[in-house]
Amino acid sequence: MSLLDEFCTDFCVMEKERTPDGEGGFATSWFDGATFQGALMHDTTILAQQAEQENTASTFSLYVPRDLALLPYDYIKRKSDGQVFRITSAASDDYTPASSTLNKAKVQMQKASLPT
């Protein structure tokens, strides 16, 4: 077990379901999908702090298993408190080399609310 693994907490991928609303449109509902472990790191750069003070963004990095295919605009939820995040980068863009024992990918994300 690595030090990074000790920072891991449970998350789940949020799955979207659209059903006809009977009036020609659709109703969207969300439910918990696959559960995974991730290590969350808050972005504390000067630009990130300014964005947070202006209430425009609260950004984070999440280290996940390399084979977890998270994509931009996916939504995930932290199980401990229900906080929802919107993924802003693909896990396939930033990952450890195959020879590494960490076997992690990194995604960027922001605090969010589920769209309706």
Protein Blocks (a to p, Z undefined) as FASTA:
>chain_A
ZZklmmpccddddddddddehlopacddddddddddddddddfbfklmmmmmnopaccdd
ddddfklccdehiacddfknopacddfbdfkloccdfkbmklpacdddddddddZZ
